[in-house]
């Protein structure tokens, strides 16, 4: 497909999307999902790449007139990850407004030859309702459903690429704070660890998410005092030195 055909196809897609959103979606409301994964001792974030640009974005979408915010968040997550029935937590609402911030998405469309009305859904002020989820990245099968998205990427939280919106950096920071808070309250550790693990492995999880080191003896004492772990048999590794104990969580804690 040549450049002119690509532009015409994208223009039709944009026109149809603007029409659909104006007729069937709530104005000024946008959902964003922060999707975390803890894999190979790395805390990673799921991001989408805009087509043929260096910009990345959090997955998100609109809210249809007939659906709740929670339903919209689940639908958007399913559409992007291919997974259903994933627990989501609403953690933040961003209503900040910067009239001087560049609308890079609209600018990118215009650079591709797309004509847009002066006032349109892309550049209107939006309230961002934000959710987060913790998934196993090996189980995620991303689905590309529009021409705006070129690729997806699991990125280390310490190595974020260029983000399309400054707002997304704020949302990610708030999501990390919420993740750390939920970890400290023992809400999510059991979702991030294997069924059976050593105390050292658990400490690595905490240090990775909090992005700082803990004193080994203090960490072990704290975790044991919480009374959420069950100690099992020692881990046999065939070596002469003392093998570590294995642990598992007694039960999965419920959200408050």
KOLGU-213985 format. One record per residue (C-alpha): x, y, z; residue number from 1. Coordinates in steps of 0.05 Angstrom, whole numbers, plus 5000, padded with zeros to 4 digits. Example, Ala and Ser with C-alpha at 12.3 -4.5 7.8 and 13.67 -1.06 7.14 Angstrom:
residues 2
(semi (5246 4910 5156) 1);
(semi (5273 4979 5143) 2);
This chain:
residues 256
(semi (5000 5000 5000) 1);
(semi (5032 5067 4979) 2);
(semi (5036 5129 5022) 3);
(semi (4974 5162 4995) 4);
(semi (4933 5099 5007) 5);
(semi (4961 5093 5077) 6);
(semi (4942 5165 5091) 7);
(semi (4872 5155 5063) 8);
(semi (4862 5092 5104) 9);
(semi (4886 5126 5167) 10);
(semi (4842 5187 5153) 11);
(semi (4781 5142 5147) 12);
(semi (4800 5107 5212) 13);
(semi (4808 5173 5249) 14);
(semi (4742 5201 5221) 15);
(semi (4704 5138 5241) 16);
(semi (4735 5137 5311) 17);
(semi (4718 5210 5324) 18);
(semi (4647 5197 5301) 19);
(semi (4640 5135 5345) 20);
(semi (4668 5169 5406) 21);
(semi (4624 5231 5398) 22);
(semi (4561 5189 5392) 23);
(semi (4574 5130 5439) 24);
(semi (4626 5149 5491) 25);
(semi (4627 5193 5553) 26);
(semi (4661 5260 5539) 27);
(semi (4724 5281 5575) 28);
(semi (4735 5213 5609) 29);
(semi (4792 5166 5592) 30);
(semi (4814 5100 5623) 31);
(semi (4887 5081 5633) 32);
(semi (4913 5014 5655) 33);
(semi (4981 5007 5687) 34);
(semi (5000 4934 5676) 35);
(semi (5058 4908 5718) 36);
(semi (5097 4845 5712) 37);
(semi (5151 4817 5759) 38);
(semi (5194 4770 5718) 39);
(semi (5266 4748 5726) 40);
(semi (5274 4795 5785) 41);
(semi (5254 4855 5743) 42);
(semi (5193 4900 5753) 43);
(semi (5166 4914 5683) 44);
(semi (5112 4957 5653) 45);
(semi (5069 4943 5592) 46);
(semi (5071 5001 5541) 47);
(semi (5045 5012 5471) 48);
(semi (5086 5043 5415) 49);
(semi (5053 5093 5368) 50);
(semi (5058 5073 5296) 51);
(semi (5125 5092 5265) 52);
(semi (5145 5138 5321) 53);
(semi (5191 5135 5382) 54);
(semi (5134 5150 5429) 55);
(semi (5102 5102 5478) 56);
(semi (5038 5105 5518) 57);
(semi (5000 5069 5573) 58);
(semi (4944 5025 5546) 59);
(semi (4877 5058 5554) 60);
(semi (4813 5076 5520) 61);
(semi (4744 5108 5523) 62);
(semi (4684 5094 5566) 63);
(semi (4620 5076 5529) 64);
(semi (4556 5109 5551) 65);
(semi (4526 5043 5574) 66);
(semi (4585 5016 5616) 67);
(semi (4615 5030 5684) 68);
(semi (4686 5054 5694) 69);
(semi (4706 4985 5720) 70);
(semi (4675 4950 5660) 71);
(semi (4711 4998 5613) 72);
(semi (4778 4984 5648) 73);
(semi (4767 4909 5642) 74);
(semi (4747 4914 5569) 75);
(semi (4808 4957 5551) 76);
(semi (4854 4909 5588) 77);
(semi (4824 4849 5552) 78);
(semi (4831 4883 5485) 79);
(semi (4904 4899 5497) 80);
(semi (4928 4837 5535) 81);
(semi (4882 4783 5509) 82);
(semi (4866 4763 5581) 83);
(semi (4799 4760 5615) 84);
(semi (4776 4763 5688) 85);
(semi (4838 4800 5711) 86);
(semi (4833 4835 5778) 87);
(semi (4840 4910 5772) 88);
(semi (4848 4964 5825) 89);
(semi (4828 5036 5813) 90);
(semi (4883 5076 5847) 91);
(semi (4884 5147 5819) 92);
(semi (4844 5200 5783) 93);
(semi (4883 5254 5747) 94);
(semi (4847 5319 5733) 95);
(semi (4907 5364 5725) 96);
(semi (4908 5410 5665) 97);
(semi (4967 5443 5630) 98);
(semi (4943 5489 5573) 99);
(semi (5015 5496 5548) 100);
(semi (5030 5422 5541) 101);
(semi (5041 5400 5469) 102);
(semi (4990 5351 5441) 103);
(semi (5041 5304 5410) 104);
(semi (4988 5254 5388) 105);
(semi (4951 5307 5346) 106);
(semi (5017 5334 5320) 107);
(semi (5038 5264 5299) 108);
(semi (4972 5253 5261) 109);
(semi (4980 5319 5225) 110);
(semi (5051 5301 5205) 111);
(semi (5021 5239 5173) 112);
(semi (4975 5283 5132) 113);
(semi (4912 5273 5174) 114);
(semi (4861 5329 5175) 115);
(semi (4828 5342 5243) 116);
(semi (4775 5391 5265) 117);
(semi (4802 5448 5308) 118);
(semi (4762 5419 5367) 119);
(semi (4762 5344 5371) 120);
(semi (4763 5287 5421) 121);
(semi (4838 5277 5415) 122);
(semi (4857 5347 5439) 123);
(semi (4801 5360 5489) 124);
(semi (4815 5362 5563) 125);
(semi (4806 5293 5595) 126);
(semi (4799 5265 5665) 127);
(semi (4842 5203 5671) 128);
(semi (4814 5146 5713) 129);
(semi (4871 5099 5727) 130);
(semi (4874 5025 5745) 131);
(semi (4931 4977 5756) 132);
(semi (4939 4902 5750) 133);
(semi (4995 4853 5762) 134);
(semi (5001 4799 5708) 135);
(semi (5048 4744 5686) 136);
(semi (5078 4774 5623) 137);
(semi (5088 4704 5593) 138);
(semi (5012 4696 5592) 139);
(semi (4998 4762 5556) 140);
(semi (4980 4758 5483) 141);
(semi (4974 4831 5460) 142);
(semi (4922 4847 5408) 143);
(semi (4933 4904 5359) 144);
(semi (4864 4931 5342) 145);
(semi (4880 4998 5310) 146);
(semi (4927 5033 5263) 147);
(semi (4954 5079 5317) 148);
(semi (4993 5023 5352) 149);
(semi (5055 4995 5320) 150);
(semi (5081 4949 5375) 151);
(semi (5082 4935 5450) 152);
(semi (5139 4929 5498) 153);
(semi (5152 4905 5569) 154);
(semi (5201 4956 5597) 155);
(semi (5240 4957 5661) 156);
(semi (5212 5011 5707) 157);
(semi (5282 5042 5710) 158);
(semi (5288 5046 5634) 159);
(semi (5225 5081 5610) 160);
(semi (5225 5103 5537) 161);
(semi (5197 5169 5511) 162);
(semi (5124 5177 5532) 163);
(semi (5072 5209 5488) 164);
(semi (5041 5246 5547) 165);
(semi (5073 5278 5608) 166);
(semi (5011 5257 5645) 167);
(semi (5031 5184 5637) 168);
(semi (5096 5195 5675) 169);
(semi (5055 5221 5734) 170);
(semi (5007 5161 5729) 171);
(semi (5065 5112 5728) 172);
(semi (5096 5145 5789) 173);
(semi (5029 5141 5827) 174);
(semi (5020 5069 5805) 175);
(semi (5088 5050 5832) 176);
(semi (5072 5083 5899) 177);
(semi (5007 5044 5902) 178);
(semi (5043 4979 5884) 179);
(semi (5093 4991 5940) 180);
(semi (5038 5006 5989) 181);
(semi (4999 4944 5970) 182);
(semi (5062 4902 5975) 183);
(semi (5074 4928 6046) 184);
(semi (5003 4909 6064) 185);
(semi (5014 4838 6038) 186);
(semi (4961 4847 5985) 187);
(semi (5000 4827 5923) 188);
(semi (5064 4790 5944) 189);
(semi (5029 4723 5936) 190);
(semi (5010 4741 5864) 191);
(semi (5083 4757 5847) 192);
(semi (5119 4698 5879) 193);
(semi (5119 4625 5861) 194);
(semi (5079 4580 5906) 195);
(semi (5142 4561 5944) 196);
(semi (5202 4607 5953) 197);
(semi (5262 4624 5997) 198);
(semi (5267 4685 6042) 199);
(semi (5321 4712 5997) 200);
(semi (5275 4708 5937) 201);
(semi (5221 4745 5974) 202);
(semi (5271 4799 5995) 203);
(semi (5292 4808 5922) 204);
(semi (5219 4821 5905) 205);
(semi (5212 4874 5958) 206);
(semi (5278 4907 5940) 207);
(semi (5260 4908 5866) 208);
(semi (5192 4941 5876) 209);
(semi (5216 4990 5930) 210);
(semi (5280 5003 5890) 211);
(semi (5324 5000 5951) 212);
(semi (5361 4949 5993) 213);
(semi (5339 4920 6060) 214);
(semi (5382 4891 6115) 215);
(semi (5374 4815 6111) 216);
(semi (5363 4801 6185) 217);
(semi (5314 4859 6193) 218);
(semi (5274 4838 6132) 219);
(semi (5269 4766 6154) 220);
(semi (5247 4786 6224) 221);
(semi (5195 4833 6197) 222);
(semi (5165 4782 6149) 223);
(semi (5162 4728 6202) 224);
(semi (5129 4775 6252) 225);
(semi (5074 4789 6202) 226);
(semi (5052 4716 6210) 227);
(semi (5033 4709 6136) 228);
(semi (5086 4657 6118) 229);
(semi (5087 4582 6130) 230);
(semi (5157 4552 6136) 231);
(semi (5167 4486 6100) 232);
(semi (5226 4438 6094) 233);
(semi (5296 4463 6080) 234);
(semi (5315 4469 6008) 235);
(semi (5362 4413 5990) 236);
(semi (5416 4434 5940) 237);
(semi (5469 4380 5952) 238);
(semi (5520 4429 5980) 239);
(semi (5554 4426 6047) 240);
(semi (5532 4495 6072) 241);
(semi (5466 4505 6108) 242);
(semi (5408 4503 6059) 243);
(semi (5354 4557 6065) 244);
(semi (5284 4543 6088) 245);
(semi (5226 4544 6038) 246);
(semi (5164 4585 6051) 247);
(semi (5095 4596 6024) 248);
(semi (5039 4644 6040) 249);
(semi (4987 4618 6089) 250);
(semi (4931 4647 6048) 251);
(semi (4919 4702 5998) 252);
(semi (4899 4766 6035) 253);
(semi (4835 4801 6014) 254);
(semi (4833 4874 5994) 255);
(semi (4808 4920 6049) 256);
